[in-house]
Each structure stands twice: as structure tokens, then as C-alpha cells.
Amino acid sequence: MRRLTAWMMAAALLAVTSLARADLTIEITKGNDSATPIAVVPFENLTGGSLPQDLARIISDDLARSGQFDPIKRDNLIALPGTTQDVFVNDWKRLGASYLVVGQVKTASNGGYSIQYELMDVLGNKRMLGEVITGSNGELRARGHYMSDEIFEEITGIRGAFSTKIAYITANGVGDNIRFALYVADSDGHNSQEVLASDEPIMSPAWSPDGKKLAYVSFEAERPAIYVQELGSGRRAKLTGFRGINGAPAWSPDGRKLAMALSKDGQPEIYVMDIASRQFQRLTNNPAIDTEPDWLPDGSGMVFTSDRAGSPQIYRLDLSGGTERVTYTGNYNSRGRISPDGENLFMINRAGNGYQVAKQDLKSGRVTSLTDTQWDESPSVAPNGTMVIYATQQGTRGVLGQVSADGRAQFSLPSAQGDVREPAWSPFLN
């Protein structure tokens, strides 16, 4: 029960030192020994000046973070070609690279930058991808993520998710003087932007399917209420403020409805609100606690957490009728999140000591633990299904972690100081 209601209590329990910045930095905690070796050569700078961003570093870090690639260290690169025409393939084969990325940056006619990048299959001795793109000073980091997306998809056949965003909660202060804030940043933790700040807890951010809005819970009126805020304009609307629990908002795939947990009629139950009409539909009716809904990709139903079996477990609810228990491995399973293809369930699982991010194959029922930490919370899946972001502990601090969907690569994303909690991964943004 204590963990089941953690979404309501976690923010209030944060007591941290002052946050200098809300940007996060990637730290590798576990590498993938079977990752594909790739060489990302520093881009040739033909501008005559210094560049504000290291594009090759951004690409290299993105590909490493996917868990599927092992970028060769720069100190080990045998040459610095700017185009594939300058590449001697046998040299890169001897280095062990399966793929090679090269590029050039020139000054564009509008005063920005013209970026040419190419991807080469070293073992097949062929150019796989080549493109020229443009960008201003402030757009170079985004262009780096775009190139990572294109390279990732060309090699794996899976759409890259490096140009997406994450939302998360920070806290600043000690004891009764904690300041909470909701931030949005690039998927690698850079370029953080404050969305909301409050002296009261903020929690449970959830992205709309178009990536233009966030739903979240705020205690600013001294009790929880669900708000929706437009990221572009900052406009926001209060959707619920009933007595008791107002929590765990989750957007339907078409963006027209919000599932949520409300206790307005007694016990916490799952409700769906039609956003346009503000009408509610109650979906569960059980003396247990029902919370943490997440929609199925086709919108036909959802999974949610309930302790109706005596301990928190995950159930599936079909809108056409019927509810069934999904999880049986371990004595605790919560915060279920369905993969974009609907084939896997990611969750917080306790089978032994501690709480870890786990994955359950919904066809076979097989459960795989993805992390080895002791106190994980709030998993959120990348829109391409290849990575999971979650909250965890690093010493006495709350940090974010990322793990590949197969569990082979793990990363932490601590802030410069203080605690970070409740991450939410955005949908594709274009």
C-alpha cells in the first residue's frame, strides 16, 4: 500500500539542496557488450570559426544511449575523413568498425550552417545514407539529434527517438522550504525549460499524444488537482479538484480523453474524462485501491494498478467490458506502461529485495528484470519502444535512469544538485 500511493506522496518527501540547473547529464552505469561498433568521426569544420556544438559527439552519445551501438573512442580513430570519398575502408575494418559516420560543416548563405553527413556500411563497403541539412546556432543540437534519428533508423529499421523530449519534476530546498518545478528537456537531459514552479508538490506529468500539452497533478490549492497546460502558450486549465485523490492522469491515444484515479465517490477508482464535455465515466467499482491507468495503444482499454488481490498487481480493463489480472510474478507489480507496439508491459516489480524496472511479454507472460537498483519508480517508455526512463536513487539523491528495453545498457541522468523524480517520455514530435 505504501508504494501503491507513492505517486501521491513522493514529491512531498523530497528534501534536497539547491538546484543550480535543471539540465541532466548522462553517466554510463552499464554497457552492452554485444553492441554494434560504430565510428563517428568529428565533423570537418569548414566555417573558419569555432562551432557552438560538437555534432559528432551528440550523435555518438545518442547512439550509445540507445544500447544498440558502441561508438569507438575518439582517441582510437585512425583518420578524420570529412566525406566517404576520403575513406579507406580496410583501415576501418581493421579498427573493428561496422559502420562509419562522417560529416562537414560549412557556413550557409543565410549566416547559419550547412551540414553534410554520411553513413557508411564498412563491412559492405557502401554508402548507406547522405544528406545536407541547415541550422542556426541555436538549432545545432536539435540537428545533431535529427541526424542520430536518421542514422539509427537506417541501420536498425526502427524510428529514432533522440529528437523527443522528457518531462520531470525537481525539488529545491530543505524541509518546509522546498520549491517544486516541472521541466521539459531534450531526451538526453539538455536544454531544460521550466514549465511550472510551485511551493506545493507537483507530480505525475503526462504528455498529450501530439506533444503540445502536459497533464499533471498540482497541490497548489492545498489539495491535489489535475491540470492541463499548453507548452507553447503556457495556458492551463484545471480539470479536477474533488475532495480526496485526484491523480495519475493518462491521455487516450486520440487525445480526446484523460484516464485518472479519483476518490470522489469513496475508494480510489479509475475514471475517464471527456476533455471537451468534462463528462466522467467510472470504469472500476471495487473496494480496493485502483490507480495508475495507462491506455492500450489502440485505445480499446487500459492497464491499471490495484491491490484487490491483497498486494499491488496490474490488471487489464477492456472498455467493451471485462477486467483480468495481468501480473503474477513477484509480490508487487505497479505503474504498468504498455510498449508502443502493445507487446510488452513495463512496470515496477518486486520479486526479491528492492523494486526494479521489469518487462513482461504479454503473450508468454515471461518477466525480465531490467535494472539492478533497489528503489526504482515511475517507468516511462520511449515512443519507439527501445528505451525506458525511470526514477531511482543514487546514494541519498533522486536521479533519473535510462535502460534499454532488453536491459543490456543502463545510464543515469543526475542533475548538478538535488533530486529529480517522475519522468515522462514524450511522443514523437513530428
C-alpha positions, -999 to 999 in steps of 0.1 A, spaced: 0 0 0 28 24 8 43 20 -27 9 20 -44 3 55 -32 38 67 -38 27 88 -67 7 109 -41 35 112 -15 69 111 -33 70 148 -41 62 158 -6 90 137 8 118 153 -12 142 173 9 172 184 -12 199 211 -16 196 240 -41 195 231 -78 220 251 -98 204 239 -131 177 215 -142 198 201 -170 207 165 -166 240 148 -176 243 112 -190 265 88 -170 270 52 -182 263 27 -155 262 -5 -176 274 -10 -212 261 -35 -237 289 -60 -246 271 -71 -278 265 -35 -291 275 -28 -327 308 -9 -331 304 24 -349 329 52 -356 315 87 -355 343 110 -368 344 146 -356 328 167 -384 352 187 -406 348 224 -398 350 245 -429 334 276 -414 366 294 -405 355 297 -369 346 276 -339 313 257 -337 290 261 -307 281 223 -307 301 192 -313 277 174 -337 297 142 -338 297 140 -300 259 145 -299 254 117 -324 279 94 -307 263 99 -273 228 94 -287 237 61 -304 255 49 -272 224 57 -251 203 35 -273 222 5 -260 225 -9 -296 257 8 -306 292 10 -291 309 42 -305 347 38 -309 366 62 -287 380 93 -305 415 86 -294 413 53 -313 402 68 -346 427 62 -373 418 91 -396 395 121 -397 378 120 -431 351 146 -439 334 126 -467 330 90 -476 352 97 -507 381 102 -483 375 68 -465 399 39 -468 376 11 -459 402 -15 -450 416 8 -423 382 10 -406 377 -28 -410 409 -34 -391 397 -10 -364 366 -31 -360 340 -6 -371 308 -20 -386 296 15 -396 312 49 -401 297 84 -398 315 114 -414 304 150 -420 313 185 -429 300 219 -416 300 250 -438 287 285 -435 253 288 -452 242 317 -473 218 329 -445 246 330 -420 237 297 -404 253 264 -410 251 238 -438 257 203 -425 266 174 -447 266 140 -431 271 105 -444 267 69 -431 288 41 -445 285 4 -441 321 -5 -435 318 -43 -439 297 -39 -471 318 -11 -484 288 10 -494 273 44 -486 240 39 -469 229 75 -462 238 110 -471 220 143 -466 226 181 -464 207 200 -437 209 235 -424 206 251 -389 213 282 -369 235 284 -338 205 276 -315 194 247 -337 226 227 -340 219 205 -310 185 196 -325 202 189 -358 225 165 -341 196 146 -327 179 146 -361 210 130 -377 211 104 -349 174 95 -356 181 91 -393 213 70 -388 196 48 -362 166 41 -384 188 34 -415 207 7 -396 180 -8 -374 148 -2 -393 134 14 -361 124 51 -360 149 70 -338 136 88 -307 165 111 -300 146 142 -311 119 136 -285 116 153 -251 113 142 -214 93 159 -186 104 156 -150 99 171 -115 127 187 -94 127 200 -59 148 228 -44 152 235 -8 151 217 26 122 208 50 93 232 48 111 254 22 110 230 -8 104 246 -42 90 222 -68 93 226 -105 81 208 -137 107 208 -165 108 197 -201 142 189 -217 157 171 -247 157 133 -244 193 134 -233 186 159 -205 199 191 -222 181 223 -230 158 221 -199 129 246 -198 108 253 -167 71 248 -173 57 254 -138 71 262 -103 53 260 -70 58 259 -33 35 228 -33 42 194 -48 38 188 -85 36 152 -98 25 127 -125 33 147 -157 18 131 -188 22 141 -224 -6 146 -248 -3 124 -280 6 155 -301 33 165 -277 18 200 -272 4 197 -238 12 182 -204 -13 170 -178 -1 169 -142 -12 169 -106 -6 201 -85 -12 207 -48 -11 245 -52 -47 247 -39 -36 227 -8 -51 195 -22 -44 176 -54 -60 188 -86 -54 178 -122 -43 205 -147 -36 205 -184 -11 231 -197 -2 241 -233 36 241 -236 36 268 -264 15 294 -248 17 284 -211 -21 285 -208 -35 259 -185 -69 246 -173 -79 229 -141 -98 198 -149 -105 182 -115 -103 193 -78 -125 169 -60 -121 161 -23 -96 133 -18 -74 118 -46 -71 134 -80 -42 117 -96 -24 97 -123 -37 114 -155 -32 94 -187 -41 106 -222 -61 84 -246 -43 77 -279 -66 102 -297 -60 129 -272 -97 134 -265 -99 118 -231 -80 115 -199 -80 85 -176 -73 92 -140 -77 80 -104 -103 97 -83 -118 90 -49 -147 114 -52 -172 86 -47 -153 68 -19 -124 45 -27 -98 55 -55 -113 42 -88 -104 46 -125 -124 73 -143 -123 86 -179 -130 123 -186 -141 135 -220 -120 167 -222 -143 186 -244 -175 180 -224 -159 175 -190 -181 144 -185 -169 115 -165 -172 77 -169 -164 55 -140 -147 23 -152 -139 4 -119 -160 -3 -89 -141 -22 -63 -134 -18 -25 -96 -19 -33 -74 10 -45 -74 13 -83 -49 37 -97 -21 44 -123 -40 38 -156 -22 35 -189 -41 32 -223 -35 4 -247 -21 17 -280 -54 11 -299 -75 28 -272 -96 -3 -266 -88 -4 -229 -61 2 -204 -39 -14 -177 -40 -1 -141 -27 -10 -106 -49 -24 -79 -44 -41 -46 -77 -61 -49 -57 -94 -47 -40 -84 -14 -9 -67 -29 -4 -43 -58 -7 -60 -92 -15 -49 -127 -49 -55 -143 -62 -51 -179 -95 -34 -184 -114 -36 -218 -137 -7 -225 -161 -32 -240 -163 -49 -206 -142 -72 -185 -111 -70 -163 -84 -95 -159 -52 -97 -138 -20 -95 -159 9 -99 -134 17 -129 -112 55 -128 -109 66 -113 -76 46 -100 -47 44 -64 -61 38 -50 -96 28 -14 -102 29 15 -126 24 -5 -157 33 11 -191 25 -6 -224 51 -6 -252 41 13 -283 36 -20 -302 14 -34 -274 35 -65 -270 53 -57 -237 44 -43 -203 70 -23 -184 65 -19 -147 80 -18 -112 84 -53 -99 94 -67 -65 103 -104 -67 131 -103 -41 148 -74 -25 141 -39 -37 119 -25 -66 132 -28 -101 121 -19 -136 109 -51 -153 94 -61 -186 66 -87 -191 60 -103 -225 22 -101 -228 20 -132 -250 42 -156 -230 39 -139 -196 77 -140 -192 90 -113 -168 126 -100 -172 142 -76 -147 159 -47 -165 176 -29 -136 196 -40 -106 189 -9 -84 168 -11 -52 143 17 -53 130 24 -89 98 42 -97 78 57 -125 89 40 -157 81 57 -190 87 42 -224 103 59 -254 79 62 -283 99 37 -304 99 12 -275 137 8 -273 144 26 -240 127 32 -207 133 62 -184 126 59 -147 133 75 -113 157 58 -89 181 65 -60 218 73 -63 231 75 -28 208 98 -10 197 116 -41 169 110 -65 180 107 -101 166 96 -134 178 64 -151 175 50 -186 177 14 -195 175 -3 -229 144 -24 -234 165 -55 -234 182 -45 -201 217 -46 -217 226 -9 -213 219 14 -184 225 51 -178 218 76 -151 208 112 -156 216 131 -124 212 169 -120 241 190 -108 225 190 -74 193 178 -58 166 153 -65 148 146 -98 116 125 -100 87 113 -121 99 113 -157 76 111 -187 89 105 -222 72 125 -250 56 111 -281 73 117 -315 71 154 -321 69 155 -359 
